[in-house]
Amino acid sequence: EIRLSLVGSEMCIRDRYKNNITDHTETLLKKYASSIGKYHHLIHFIQKLGIEKLSINTFKLLLNGEEKFPEVLRTLETAKHSIHMEYYSWENDIRGNQIKEILCRKTKEGVAVRVLYDAYASRKIKYNIVKELKKSGVEIQPVIKIKFSKFANRMNHRDHRKVIIVDGKIGFTGGINISDRYDNSIDTGLYWRDTHVKIMGETVYNMQRHFIENWNTAQSNKLFITKELFPEITSSNESEEVEFAQIIAGGPTYPLSNIMLTYFKIFTTAKDTLYITNPYFIPNESIINALKQSAIGGVDVRVIMPKKSDSVIVGAAAKFYYEDLLQAGVKIYLYKKGFVHAKTVVADNYISVVGTANMDIRSFDLNFEIMSIIYGKGFSNQLEQAFTNDLKECEELSYEVWMQRGVLKKISHSVANLVSSFL
C-alpha cells in the first residue's frame, strides 16, 4: 500500500545525503566554470528541487533494445555485491527470461538482488518470472500492491521507472522496458524507437537513493546507507571534455511536481536549440507556455512525436495542442517508421535529458518517474545526432496544412483531450 509521505529511514536517507551536496556542487561549478558555469541557475534549481548534487560521470548512449539489452546483460554478469532493479513493464519473453536467468544465477553467487516492479504493467509475470526469482532468493515485490477489490483506486499510481543499479557504481535508465518489442533484432512486427543511457560515476548514488526510498516505502525490510551500496567512486575523467549529471525523480511521495518543473526549467533555459522527443504529449499549460515562449524568443524548438500512437485517445489528445504550438513557431515532426517511445531532450548542444517521463499529467504527478540530466558536448552531440537521424523518418507538420482540418476533427481532438485526464 502506498504511503504519501516519507517517514523514518526515508527521511534519514535524505537528511544524511544532504550533507555534502552543496559543497560538492559548488566546487565543480568553480573548477569547470568555463564550460558549465553558465548553467549554474539550472543546476542549483535541480539541486534544490530534488536534493541532487552535480557529479562527474561517463556515459554510454544506447539506442533501442538491440543496444540496451546486450549492454545490460554484460553489466549484470559483472555484479559482485548488489543488483537493484525497478521496472514498469517486464514481459515473459526472450529478453525477460535472459535477465531472470542472470539474476537467479547471481543470487547463488552471493550477490544481493532486489527488484521492484509495477504490479499492473508487469502483472503477466506474477505467476512465472516473479515466482522463479523468489525461489532463487531474489527479493522482489511491487512498489504498489494491487488488490482486486481496490483495483480502480490503486492503479492510478504506477511505478513507471526503468532503473538498474549494479554494485552502486553503474546505472541504467531511459524509456526501454524489459520486453522483446523494444529490440528490433527480434521480429515483433513493429519497429520500436527508444533511448536509454548507461551512467558510470557518482550520479549513480542519486539513482541508488531513489531506489532505496521506494524500496523502504514498499515493505518493512529496510535498506540504509552503507559503504557497499554507496561505494567510493574515483572519477577517471578529468579532461577538458569532462561531463556531468544530475538525477531528478518524481512521484506521489514527492511534495512537488519535480518532473514537470524540471522540464519547464530546461525549456525556458534554452537559448538556441531545443529538441524534444516524447511519445505521449499531453502537457499542461505551463509546459505549453514554456515551449511557446522559447519558440517566440527565437529558439529553434522541434518536437518529435509518433505519427500513429499506440493509444487512439492519447494520439488524438496530443493533436489538441498542435495549432497553438505551430502558431508560436514550434516545429512538429511525426515519426513514421514505427513507434517512437523515447523520452529525450537536447538543449543548446550541451544539456541532455534521458529518462522515463512522458509529457503528461500522469508522469508529472501520478507516476514514479526518473530522469538523468547530462551536461556536456560529447553526449549531447550523440543525442542530437540521433535526433537528426530520427527526423529523416518523420514528416513535418505545417501550420497551413493543419489549419485545413475539418470541424469534426477539431471536436474529436478537444473531446480526446478532456477524456485523457482520466487515463
ROTI-993358 format. One record per residue: x, y, z of N, C-alpha, C in turn; residue in three letters. Coordinates in pm, whole numbers, padded with zeros to 5 digits, always signed. Layout:
XYZXYZXYZAla/...
! end
This chain:
+00084-00119+00000+00000+00000+00000+00088+00124+00000Glu/+00056+00218-00085+00140+00337-00098+00119+00434+00016Ile/+00228+00493+00062+00222+00596+00165+00264+00727+00101Arg/+00188+00832+00122+00212+00957+00051+00303+01052+00127Leu/+00378+01004+00222+00480+01085+00287+00595+00996+00329Ser/+00715+01053+00332+00832+00977+00370+00846+00976+00522Leu/+00876+00861+00576+00888+00851+00720+01016+00777+00756Val/+01056+00788+00883+01164+00707+00937+01291+00709+00856Gly/+01330+00591+00809+01457+00576+00740+01464+00656+00610Ser/+01348+00672+00543+01349+00750+00420+01395+00893+00446Glu/+01343+00954+00552+01384+01089+00587+01531+01091+00627Met/+01574+00986+00695+01714+00977+00737+01806+00975+00616Cys/+01768+00899+00513+01848+00893+00391+01861+01030+00329Ile/+01751+01102+00318+01756+01235+00257+01839+01331+00341Arg/+01821+01327+00474+01893+01419+00560+02043+01395+00555Asp/+02083+01268+00561+02225+01235+00558+02285+01266+00420Arg/+02205+01248+00318+02254+01270+00182+02278+01419+00153Tyr/+02205+01505+00223+02217+01649+00201+02354+01705+00239Lys/+02422+01639+00330+02538+01697+00396+02643+01755+00302Asn/+02681+01679+00199+02790+01725+00115+02748+01772-00023Asn/+02615+01785-00046+02568+01818-00181+02611+01959-00223Ile/+02586+02057-00139+02613+02196-00177+02762+02219-00201Thr/+02846+02176-00108+02990+02197-00122+03044+02128-00247Asp/+02999+02004-00269+03046+01927-00384+03009+01997-00515His/+02884+02041-00525+02837+02107-00647+02910+02238-00670Thr/+02926+02317-00566+02993+02447-00580+03139+02430-00622Glu/+03204+02327-00570+03343+02301-00608+03355+02273-00757Thr/+03265+02190-00809+03268+02158-00952+03234+02279-01037Leu/+03136+02359-00994+03097+02477-01071+03212+02578-01080Leu/+03289+02589-00974+03404+02681-00976+03518+02624-01061Lys/+03544+02496-01045+03655+02434-01117+03632+02432-01268Lys/+03505+02409-01309+03474+02398-01452+03383+02512-01497Tyr/+03407+02631-01441+03322+02747-01470+03317+02781-01618Ala/+03426+02761-01689+03430+02798-01831+03336+02716-01917Ser/+03306+02593-01874+03220+02507-01955+03077+02497-01902Ser/+03064+02481-01770+02931+02455-01714+02877+02572-01633Ile/+02961+02672-01607+02921+02783-01520+02797+02856-01564Gly/+02776+02868-01696+02661+02944-01744+02528+02874-01716Lys/+02534+02747-01674+02411+02675-01644+02391+02659-01493Tyr/+02458+02745-01414+02451+02730-01269+02309+02751-01215His/+02229+02835-01282+02090+02856-01236+02010+02726-01247His/+02024+02655-01359+01955+02528-01378+02004+02423-01279Leu/+02135+02416-01262+02194+02317-01171+02149+02341-01027Ile/+02151+02467-00983+02105+02499-00847+01956+02471-00831His/+01880+02496-00936+01736+02469-00932+01711+02321-00908Phe/+01775+02235-00986+01755+02091-00972+01810+02041-00839Ile/+01921+02099-00796+01979+02061-00667+01882+02088-00554Gln/+01821+02205-00556+01728+02242-00450+01596+02165-00462Lys/+01550+02145-00583+01422+02077-00606+01427+01931-00560Leu/+01535+01861-00596+01537+01718-00571+01648+01669-00481Gly/+01720+01761-00417+01837+01725-00334+01935+01647-00419Ile/+01968+01699-00536+02050+01629-00633+02180+01702-00659Glu/+02292+01641-00623+02420+01708-00644+02470+01684-00787Lys/+02558+01773-00830+02623+01763-00959+02743+01670-00945Leu/+02762+01579-01040+02873+01484-01032+02936+01462-01168Ser/+03064+01430-01167+03136+01392-01289+03106+01246-01319Ile/+03078+01217-01446+03043+01081-01487+03091+01054-01628Asn/+03082+00928-01667+03095+00892-01807+02964+00824-01848Thr/+02932+00834-01977+02800+00790-02025+02813+00709-02152Phe/+02716+00623-02172+02706+00549-02298+02562+00556-02346Lys/+02542+00614-02463+02409+00625-02522+02371+00490-02583Leu/+02251+00444-02551+02203+00315-02601+02073+00337-02677Leu/+02077+00312-02806+01961+00332-02893+01890+00200-02915Leu/+01766+00193-02871+01680+00077-02892+01726-00042-02809Asn/+01640-00142-02803+01669-00260-02724+01787-00339-02775Gly/+01814-00332-02905+01925-00409-02960+02061-00358-02912Glu/+02066-00235-02861+02188-00185-02797+02179-00196-02645Glu/+02060-00172-02590+02047-00176-02444+02066-00315-02386Lys/+01995-00413-02437+01991-00543-02370+02127-00613-02366Phe/+02204-00617-02475+02338-00677-02464+02425-00606-02361Pro/+02416-00473-02354+02495-00397-02257+02449-00428-02114Glu/+02320-00437-02093+02266-00470-01961+02308-00610-01919Val/+02295-00706-02009+02330-00844-01976+02477-00855-01939Leu/+02564-00788-02015+02708-00791-01985+02736-00729-01848Arg/+02669-00619-01818+02693-00549-01692+02641-00629-01573Thr/+02525-00690-01586+02471-00773-01478+02566-00887-01444Leu/+02631-00941-01545+02725-01051-01523+02845-01009-01438Glu/+02876-00880-01437+02993-00831-01363+02962-00805-01216Thr/+02836-00812-01175+02796-00776-01039+02868-00861-00935Ala/+02922-00794-00831+02993-00861-00723+02919-00854-00590Lys/+02844-00745-00570+02782-00721-00440+02630-00706-00445His/+02581-00623-00538+02436-00596-00539+02386-00563-00678Ser/+02262-00599-00701+02188-00559-00821+02054-00507-00775Ile/+02023-00384-00810+01892-00326-00781+01823-00294-00913His/+01698-00334-00926+01621-00308-01047+01483-00257-01010Met/+01434-00163-01089+01299-00109-01070+01240-00088-01208Glu/+01134-00163-01241+01081-00161-01378+00929-00154-01382Tyr/+00885-00077-01479+00742-00062-01504+00686-00189-01568Tyr/+00742-00226-01680+00688-00340-01756+00796-00445-01778Ser/+00765-00567-01740+00855-00681-01756+00773-00791-01822Trp/+00821-00844-01934+00746-00944-02008+00812-01082-01996Glu/+00730-01184-02006+00777-01323-02003+00814-01365-02145Asn/+00925-01310-02195+00967-01337-02333+01118-01362-02335Asp/+01181-01348-02451+01323-01381-02462+01408-01295-02370Ile/+01398-01162-02385+01479-01073-02304+01441-01080-02155Arg/+01312-01093-02129+01267-01102-01990+01325-01223-01919Gly/+01334-01336-01989+01388-01457-01929+01540-01458-01923Asn/+01605-01392-02018+01751-01380-02011+01792-01305-01885Gln/+01724-01197-01857+01756-01120-01736+01721-01200-01612Ile/+01608-01266-01613+01569-01350-01499+01676-01454-01469Lys/+01727-01521-01570+01826-01627-01551+01955-01575-01489Glu/+01998-01455-01532+02119-01397-01474+02096-01363-01327Ile/+01980-01305-01296+01951-01268-01157+01948-01392-01067Leu/+01887-01498-01115+01882-01622-01037+02023-01675-01013Cys/+02106-01670-01114+02243-01720-01101+02324-01633-01006Arg/+02304-01502-01013+02381-01410-00930+02350-01427-00781Lys/+02225-01457-00748+02192-01480-00606+02268-01601-00553Thr/+02287-01702-00637+02362-01821-00595+02510-01789-00574Lys/+02557-01682-00640+02696-01639-00625+02714-01547-00505Glu/+02604-01518-00434+02612-01434-00315+02584-01288-00338Gly/+02540-01252-00458+02504-01114-00488+02364-01086-00433Val/+02347-00972-00366+02216-00933-00316+02136-00871-00430Ala/+02026-00936-00469+01945-00890-00582+01809-00847-00528Val/+01776-00721-00555+01648-00665-00511+01577-00605-00632Arg/+01449-00636-00646+01373-00592-00764+01239-00533-00721Val/+01209-00416-00774+01077-00355-00762+01012-00355-00900Leu/+00881-00379-00904+00812-00377-01033+00672-00320-01015Tyr/+00614-00280-01125+00478-00227-01121+00379-00343-01133Asp/+00294-00356-01034+00204-00471-01026+00102-00473-01140Ala/+00072-00357-01197-00026-00353-01305+00039-00383-01439Tyr/+00143-00309-01475+00205-00325-01606+00279-00458-01619Ala/+00330-00511-01507+00405-00637-01510+00324-00754-01454Ser/+00193-00742-01458+00107-00843-01396+00122-00981-01462Arg/+00168-00986-01589+00178-01114-01659+00291-01202-01606Lys/+00387-01144-01531+00498-01225-01479+00476-01270-01335Ile/+00361-01236-01280+00335-01264-01139+00347-01413-01106Lys/+00300-01499-01197+00293-01642-01166+00404-01722-01233Tyr/+00499-01656-01298+00612-01730-01356+00745-01668-01316Asn/+00782-01557-01378+00912-01498-01351+00926-01455-01205Ile/+00824-01391-01149+00832-01347-01010+00849-01467-00917Val/+00775-01574-00940+00786-01692-00855+00924-01756-00866Lys/+00979-01761-00988+01111-01820-01007+01219-01736-00941Glu/+01207-01604-00951+01305-01515-00887+01301-01532-00735Leu/+01182-01534-00679+01169-01551-00534+01228-01685-00490Lys/+01201-01789-00567+01251-01922-00534+01403-01925-00532Lys/+01467-01845-00618+01613-01844-00626+01677-01756-00520Ser/+01595-01678-00447+01648-01592-00343+01646-01444-00373Gly/+01594-01407-00489+01581-01265-00522+01469-01204-00438Val/+01495-01087-00382+01391-01012-00311+01317-00929-00415Glu/+01193-00962-00442+01118-00894-00547+00976-00865-00499Ile/+00928-00748-00529+00793-00709-00488+00748-00585-00565Gln/+00619-00564-00573+00568-00441-00636+00583-00322-00543Pro/+00601-00204-00600+00603-00083-00520+00464-00058-00461Val/+00363-00079-00545+00224-00057-00503+00148-00187-00526Ile/+00101-00250-00421+00027-00373-00434-00116-00344-00481Lys/-00163-00427-00571-00299-00410-00622-00385-00527-00575Ile/-00491-00495-00504-00591-00594-00466-00715-00569-00552Lys/-00774-00675-00597-00884-00662-00691-00996-00572-00639Phe/-01024-00579-00511-01134-00501-00456-01109-00351-00462Ser/-00983-00313-00469-00950-00171-00476-00874-00138-00604Lys/-00892-00222-00704-00813-00214-00827-00821-00077-00892Phe/-00941-00026-00910-00958+00100-00982-00889+00215-00910Ala/-00888+00209-00777-00826+00317-00700-00674+00306-00703Asn/-00622+00185-00687-00479+00166-00671-00402+00184-00801Arg/-00459+00149-00916-00382+00151-01040-00354+00293-01088Met/-00412+00393-01022-00389+00531-01065-00243+00572-01043Asn/-00179+00521-00938-00038+00545-00913+00041+00426-00967His/+00139+00454-01054+00217+00345-01113+00365+00374-01102Arg/+00443+00268-01091+00589+00283-01090+00637+00272-01233Asp/+00658+00386-01297+00692+00393-01439+00843+00396-01463His/+00922+00379-01358+01067+00387-01373+01125+00264-01443Arg/+01240+00285-01507+01320+00176-01563+01462+00199-01514Lys/+01501+00129-01410+01629+00155-01344+01701+00024-01314Val/+01832+00023-01343+01919-00086-01300+02041-00022-01234Ile/+02080-00073-01118+02199-00025-01046+02283-00147-01009Ile/+02407-00150-01055+02496-00263-01031+02612-00219-00942Val/+02623-00281-00826+02730-00255-00730+02740-00109-00688Asp/+02631-00034-00702+02629+00106-00662+02714+00197-00749Gly/+02768+00145-00861+02861+00222-00943+02814+00243-01086Lys/+02730+00154-01136+02684+00160-01275+02531+00163-01275Ile/+02475+00257-01350+02331+00270-01356+02279+00277-01499Gly/+02158+00232-01518+02089+00241-01647+01952+00306-01624Phe/+01913+00393-01715+01775+00442-01714+01738+00490-01853Thr/+01609+00509-01876+01560+00552-02006+01420+00499-02030Gly/+01381+00490-02155+01244+00455-02187+01218+00308-02212Gly/+01323+00225-02214+01310+00087-02260+01275-00007-02146Ile/+01158-00067-02153+01115-00169-02058+01180-00303-02091Asn/+01153-00403-02008+01206-00538-02033+01104-00613-02118Ile/+01126-00608-02248+01032-00667-02343+01097-00681-02479Ser/+01065-00787-02549+01121-00809-02683+01080-00701-02783Asp/+00965-00638-02761+00918-00543-02861+01009-00421-02875Arg/+01093-00397-02774+01187-00285-02782+01314-00321-02859Tyr/+01331-00447-02890+01452-00497-02954+01421-00532-03099Asp/+01470-00451-03191+01437-00470-03332+01515-00583-03398Asn/+01607-00646-03322+01672-00767-03374+01582-00888-03357Ser/+01474-00869-03280+01371-00972-03263+01246-00925-03336Ile/+01199-01001-03428+01085-00959-03511+00955-00966-03431Asp/+00904-00848-03395+00776-00842-03325+00668-00773-03408Thr/+00702-00737-03532+00603-00681-03623+00597-00530-03627Gly/+00670-00460-03540+00667-00314-03538+00803-00261-03496Leu/+00858-00167-03573+00985-00105-03538+00964-00014-03417Tyr/+01048-00032-03315+01033+00042-03190+01157+00129-03171Trp/+01137+00260-03164+01248+00354-03149+01249+00408-03005Arg/+01357+00379-02931+01364+00420-02791+01508+00451-02754Asp/+01527+00513-02637+01660+00557-02595+01682+00527-02447Thr/+01804+00481-02418+01846+00451-02282+01986+00508-02262His/+02032+00516-02137+02168+00562-02110+02229+00478-01999Val/+02357+00448-02016+02437+00383-01912+02521+00490-01845Lys/+02513+00498-01712+02584+00601-01636+02686+00535-01545Ile/+02809+00586-01550+02917+00536-01465+02976+00654-01389Met/+02955+00657-01258+03004+00768-01178+02917+00794-01057Gly/+02943+00905-00988+02875+00934-00863+02727+00963-00878Glu/+02681+00996-00999+02538+01018-01018+02458+00891-00987Thr/+02524+00777-00995+02458+00651-00960+02415+00652-00813Val/+02486+00727-00727+02444+00742-00588+02300+00796-00581Tyr/+02272+00896-00666+02139+00956-00667+02034+00852-00707Asn/+02066+00772-00808+01975+00667-00851+01953+00567-00738Met/+02063+00532-00671+02054+00437-00559+01965+00491-00448Gln/+01980+00620-00417+01899+00680-00311+01751+00672-00343Arg/+01714+00703-00467+01573+00697-00505+01520+00554-00504His/+01603+00459-00543+01560+00319-00535+01534+00280-00390Phe/+01627+00317-00300+01613+00280-00160+01489+00343-00098Ile/+01461+00467-00133+01341+00531-00079+01215+00457-00121Glu/+01208+00414-00248+01092+00338-00292+01090+00199-00229Asn/+01207+00139-00215+01215+00007-00152+01163+00013-00008Trp/+01208+00114+00065+01167+00127+00205+01021+00165+00219Asn/+00966+00233+00120+00825+00267+00122+00739+00145+00093Thr/+00793+00051+00013+00714-00062-00034+00701-00174+00068Ala/+00799-00186+00159+00795-00300+00251+00875-00270+00378Gln/+00877-00364+00470+00933-00339+00602+01080-00373+00616Ser/+01137-00448+00522+01278-00486+00529+01364-00371+00477Asn/+01397-00277+00565+01456-00150+00524+01601-00163+00478Lys/+01639-00072+00387+01777-00054+00347+01828+00079+00399Leu/+01958+00086+00425+02017+00209+00477+02143+00241+00398Phe/+02201+00358+00424+02324+00397+00358+02438+00313+00414Ile/+02504+00237+00327+02620+00157+00366+02728+00176+00260Thr/+02851+00143+00296+02962+00156+00201+02945+00061+00083Lys/+02877-00050+00105+02856-00145-00004+02757-00091-00106Glu/+02651-00026-00058+02552+00030-00150+02596+00163-00208Leu/+02681+00236-00134+02734+00364-00181+02887+00360-00176Phe/+02948+00279-00263+03093+00260-00259+03166+00386-00307Pro/+03292+00396-00270+03372+00509-00317+03395+00496-00467Glu/+03370+00605-00539+03388+00607-00684+03491+00713-00718Ile/+03599+00672-00783+03703+00765-00825+03685+00796-00972Thr/+03669+00923-01004+03649+00962-01142+03782+00959-01217Ser/+03780+00894-01332+03899+00889-01416+03892+00990-01529Ser/+03781+01062-01537+03760+01158-01645+03788+01299-01595Asn/+03910+01347-01615+03947+01480-01572+03996+01564-01691Glu/+03952+01528-01811+03991+01604-01929+03906+01729-01940Ser/+03939+01813-02038+03861+01936-02058+03721+01905-02108Glu/+03700+01784-02158+03568+01745-02208+03488+01671-02101Glu/+03522+01696-01974+03453+01630-01864+03303+01657-01872Val/+03222+01556-01838+03077+01569-01845+03017+01540-01708Glu/+02903+01599-01684+02840+01598-01552+02696+01549-01563Phe/+02636+01519-01448+02495+01480-01449+02431+01506-01315Ala/+02300+01521-01320+02214+01518-01202+02099+01423-01232Gln/+02039+01371-01127+01919+01287-01142+01802+01362-01079Ile/+01688+01356-01144+01567+01411-01082+01460+01302-01085Ile/+01393+01284-00973+01289+01182-00962+01160+01246-00915Ala/+01050+01185-00950+00920+01235-00907+00825+01121-00879Gly/+00714+01157-00817+00613+01055-00787+00519+01102-00678Gly/+00424+01018-00642+00321+01058-00545+00373+01078-00404Pro/+00497+01036-00373+00554+01060-00240+00637+01187-00236Thr/+00647+01258-00349+00727+01379-00356+00637+01502-00341Tyr/+00681+01602-00265+00592+01717-00236+00565+01808-00354Pro/+00653+01811-00454+00636+01899-00569+00633+01818-00699Leu/+00591+01883-00807+00590+01818-00939+00730+01829-00999Ser/+00822+01748-00946+00962+01758-00985+00986+01744-01134Asn/+00917+01648-01196+00939+01621-01338+00893+01738-01423Ile/+00773+01785-01398+00719+01897-01476+00805+02023-01457Met/+00843+02052-01333+00922+02172-01306+01060+02165-01372Leu/+01118+02045-01378+01248+02030-01444+01235+02050-01594Thr/+01135+01989-01656+01110+02014-01798+01092+02164-01823Tyr/+01010+02228-01742+00982+02371-01759+01110+02452-01750Phe/+01194+02423-01652+01317+02500-01634+01412+02482-01752Lys/+01425+02361-01801+01513+02336-01915+01459+02405-02040Ile/+01328+02397-02063+01268+02458-02181+01287+02610-02181Phe/+01280+02671-02064+01294+02817-02057+01441+02860-02043Thr/+01530+02764-02020+01674+02793-02013+01737+02796-02152Thr/+01683+02716-02245+01741+02706-02379+01752+02842-02447Ala/+01864+02866-02513+01888+02993-02582+01890+02979-02733Lys/+01932+02863-02784+01949+02847-02928+01866+02732-02986Asp/+01880+02613-02928+01808+02496-02981+01743+02417-02869Thr/+01630+02356-02901+01557+02273-02806+01491+02160-02884Leu/+01547+02041-02873+01499+01926-02948+01439+01824-02852Tyr/+01311+01793-02870+01235+01709-02777+01178+01588-02851Ile/+01191+01472-02791+01124+01352-02840+01040+01297-02726Thr/+00911+01275-02751+00824+01222-02647+00702+01156-02710Asn/+00666+01037-02664+00557+00963-02728+00416+01002-02683Pro/+00403+01050-02560+00271+01082-02505+00272+01229-02466Tyr/+00226+01313-02557+00241+01458-02546+00106+01520-02513Phe/+00074+01525-02383-00048+01591-02337-00006+01683-02222Ile/+00065+01790-02251+00126+01874-02146+00024+01964-02078Pro/+00066+02022-01967-00020+02121-01903+00011+02259-01958Asn/-00059+02359-01909-00045+02494-01963+00095+02550-01941Glu/+00158+02516-01830+00293+02566-01802+00392+02519-01907Ser/+00386+02392-01945+00478+02337-02044+00449+02397-02182Ile/+00322+02410-02218+00286+02472-02345+00341+02614-02352Ile/+00324+02690-02246+00372+02828-02245+00524+02834-02250Asn/+00591+02740-02186+00738+02737-02191+00787+02714-02334Ala/+00723+02621-02404+00762+02594-02542+00731+02713-02633Leu/+00616+02773-02613+00579+02890-02694+00674+03006-02667Lys/+00707+03028-02540+00798+03137-02505+00933+03118-02574Gln/+00987+02996-02570+01116+02969-02631+01112+02990-02782Ser/+01007+02937-02846+00997+02949-02992+00980+03095-03034Ala/+00894+03168-02967+00872+03310-02999+01000+03390-02974Ile/+01079+03347-02875+01202+03416-02841+01318+03383-02933Gly/+01296+03301-03034+01399+03274-03133+01469+03140-03118Gly/+01430+03059-03021+01490+02927-03004+01433+02833-03110Val/+01519+02752-03170+01476+02651-03267+01417+02534-03190Asp/+01284+02533-03174+01216+02430-03095+01156+02326-03190Val/+01198+02202-03172+01148+02092-03256+01101+01979-03165Arg/+00987+01922-03200+00930+01813-03120+00898+01696-03211Val/+00951+01578-03176+00918+01454-03247+00817+01376-03165Ile/+00707+01339-03231+00603+01255-03170+00566+01145-03268Met/+00500+01040-03222+00458+00934-03316+00351+00987-03412Pro/+00359+00944-03537+00250+00977-03630+00126+00898-03591Lys/+00147+00773-03548+00037+00690-03503+00067+00642-03363Lys/-00013+00684-03266+00010+00645-03127-00042+00505-03103Ser/+00009+00442-02995-00044+00312-02956-00173+00327-02876Asp/-00214+00451-02852-00342+00479-02788-00418+00580-02873Ser/-00534+00543-02920-00613+00631-03007-00646+00762-02935Val/-00687+00753-02809-00727+00872-02734-00607+00963-02709Ile/-00494+00903-02668-00375+00984-02641-00327+01052-02769Val/-00327+00979-02879-00286+01036-03006-00374+01153-03047Gly/-00504+01139-03029-00597+01247-03064-00582+01364-02968Ala/-00560+01334-02839-00546+01440-02739-00423+01527-02766Ala/-00315+01464-02812-00193+01540-02843-00218+01642-02953Ala/-00302+01605-03047-00331+01694-03161-00402+01822-03118Lys/-00464+01819-03001-00533+01937-02950-00438+02055-02935Phe/-00308+02028-02910-00211+02134-02883-00134+02179-03007Tyr/-00152+02109-03119-00071+02140-03237-00088+02284-03286Tyr/-00212+02330-03294-00237+02463-03350-00165+02572-03271Glu/-00178+02565-03139-00115+02665-03053+00037+02666-03069Asp/+00095+02547-03072+00240+02535-03082+00291+02578-03218Leu/+00225+02532-03324+00267+02568-03460+00258+02718-03483Leu/+00153+02779-03431+00136+02923-03447+00248+03001-03379Gln/+00301+02947-03270+00410+03014-03198+00546+02989-03261Ala/+00552+02897-03357+00679+02869-03424+00744+02739-03383Gly/+00679+02659-03300+00731+02527-03265+00716+02435-03387Val/+00822+02362-03419+00818+02270-03533+00782+02130-03484Lys/+00680+02072-03544+00632+01941-03503+00662+01840-03612Ile/+00723+01729-03572+00759+01622-03666+00692+01492-03620Tyr/+00630+01422-03714+00558+01299-03685+00638+01180-03736Leu/+00675+01091-03642+00761+00977-03673+00681+00869-03744Tyr/+00730+00824-03862+00654+00733-03946+00707+00590-03948Lys/+00834+00571-03915+00897+00441-03935+00834+00331-03850Lys/+00793+00367-03732+00733+00271-03639+00674+00351-03524Gly/+00703+00308-03402+00654+00381-03286+00773+00438-03210Phe/+00776+00570-03191+00883+00633-03115+00839+00645-02970Val/+00919+00587-02881+00883+00578-02739+00986+00650-02651His/+01088+00711-02713+01195+00777-02638+01144+00900-02565Ala/+01203+00928-02450+01172+01049-02373+01304+01124-02354Lys/+01338+01209-02452+01467+01277-02452+01452+01425-02482Thr/+01552+01501-02438+01561+01644-02467+01709+01676-02492Val/+01736+01760-02593+01869+01817-02612+01853+01967-02626Val/+01922+02043-02541+01912+02189-02544+02051+02250-02562Ala/+02062+02340-02658+02184+02418-02680+02308+02331-02699Asp/+02289+02211-02749+02402+02119-02774+02489+02100-02649Asn/+02425+02106-02531+02501+02088-02408+02421+02019-02298Tyr/+02291+02049-02288+02205+01988-02186+02126+01874-02250Ile/+02136+01755-02191+02064+01639-02243+01978+01577-02134Ser/+01864+01525-02172+01777+01452-02080+01745+01316-02141Val/+01768+01212-02063+01723+01077-02099+01653+01021-01977Val/+01527+00985-01993+01455+00938-01875+01333+00858-01908Gly/+01245+00847-01809+01125+00763-01820+00997+00845-01835Thr/+01006+00977-01819+00885+01059-01804+00826+01105-01936Ala/+00698+01080-01952+00624+01134-02065+00588+01280-02039Asn/+00531+01344-02138+00492+01485-02125+00343+01492-02097Met/+00303+01438-01981+00161+01437-01948+00142+01442-01797Asp/+00020+01462-01755-00009+01479-01613+00022+01354-01533Ile/+00010+01237-01596+00040+01113-01524+00187+01110-01484Arg/+00277+01143-01577+00420+01146-01544+00455+01263-01453Ser/+00381+01372-01465+00409+01489-01383+00374+01466-01235Phe/+00263+01395-01209+00212+01390-01072+00175+01252-01018Asp/+00141+01158-01104+00085+01031-01056+00183+00915-01056Leu/+00277+00913-01149+00370+00801-01160+00501+00828-01087Asn/+00566+00721-01045+00706+00730-01006+00789+00736-01134Phe/+00867+00843-01151+00948+00863-01271+01091+00900-01230Glu/+01182+00891-01326+01320+00932-01302+01383+00978-01433Ile/+01466+01083-01425+01530+01137-01544+01676+01171-01513Met/+01763+01147-01609+01902+01192-01598+01917+01321-01678Ser/+01979+01422-01614+02011+01547-01682+02162+01550-01697Ile/+02209+01548-01820+02351+01533-01851+02402+01663-01914Ile/+02518+01709-01866+02578+01833-01914+02710+01801-01982Tyr/+02722+01835-02110+02847+01812-02182+02823+01800-02331Gly/+02921+01843-02409+02903+01843-02555+02915+01703-02615Lys/+02997+01619-02554+03016+01486-02611+02889+01406-02618Gly/+02819+01394-02505+02694+01318-02503+02585+01387-02582Phe/+02577+01521-02569+02471+01594-02640+02490+01584-02791Ser/+02615+01579-02839+02639+01559-02982+02580+01428-03030Asn/+02599+01323-02948+02545+01191-02984+02392+01192-02985Gln/+02333+01252-02881+02188+01253-02871+02126+01341-02979Leu/+02194+01452-03011+02145+01540-03116+02155+01471-03252Glu/+02262+01394-03273+02274+01320-03399+02164+01215-03411Gln/+02131+01150-03300+02021+01053-03302+01890+01123-03336Ala/+01870+01243-03282+01750+01322-03312+01747+01357-03460Phe/+01860+01401-03515+01868+01436-03657+01837+01315-03745Thr/+01889+01199-03707+01860+01077-03782+01712+01042-03776Asn/+01650+01063-03660+01506+01036-03647+01422+01130-03733Asp/+01470+01253-03751+01396+01348-03835+01381+01295-03978Leu/+01478+01215-04022+01473+01160-04158+01357+01062-04172Lys/+01308+01011-04061+01196+00916-04063+01064+00985-04028Glu/+01065+01120-04031+00946+01196-03992+00891+01278-04108Cys/+00767+01321-04092+00712+01423-04180+00682+01546-04095Glu/+00721+01663-04146+00697+01785-04071+00555+01833-04093Glu/+00491+01875-03986+00353+01925-03993+00356+02077-04005Leu/+00295+02130-04108+00293+02276-04126+00166+02336-04068Ser/+00176+02461-04027+00061+02532-03970-00051+02546-04073Tyr/-00013+02577-04198-00113+02598-04303-00194+02471-04330Glu/-00124+02357-04338-00193+02230-04363-00280+02192-04244Val/-00227+02212-04124-00301+02174-04004-00430+02254-03989Trp/-00429+02380-04029-00547+02464-04017-00658+02426-04114Met/-00628+02338-04208-00727+02296-04306-00809+02175-04259Gln/-00778+02123-04141-00851+02007-04092-00997+02046-04065Arg/-01083+01948-04071-01226+01974-04059-01274+01998-03917Gly/-01399+02046-03906-01458+02078-03776-01472+01953-03689Val/-01509+01841-03750-01526+01718-03673-01395+01673-03609Leu/-01285+01690-03682-01156+01653-03626-01120+01744-03508Lys/-01149+01873-03523-01122+01966-03413-01200+01926-03288Lys/-01327+01889-03308-01410+01849-03195-01358+01720-03132Ile/-01319+01625-03216-01270+01497-03164-01141+01516-03084Ser/-01054+01607-03129-00930+01633-03057-00958+01698-02921His/-01057+01787-02918-01094+01852-02792-01154+01753-02693Ser/-01242+01666-02743-01303+01564-02657-01196+01468-02604Val/-01104+01425-02693-00997+01335-02651-00911+01399-02543Ala/-00887+01528-02557-00806+01597-02457-00874+01597-02320Asn/-01005+01615-02319-01079+01611-02193-01077+01471-02132Leu/-01099+01370-02215-01104+01231-02169-00967+01186-02119Val/-00860+01236-02181-00724+01190-02149-00689+01215-02003Ser/-00751+01312-01940-00723+01340-01799-00760+01224-01708Ser/-00845+01133-01758-00890+01022-01673-00816+00892-01705Phe/-00721+00898-01800-00650+00776-01839-00541+00741-01736Leu/
! end
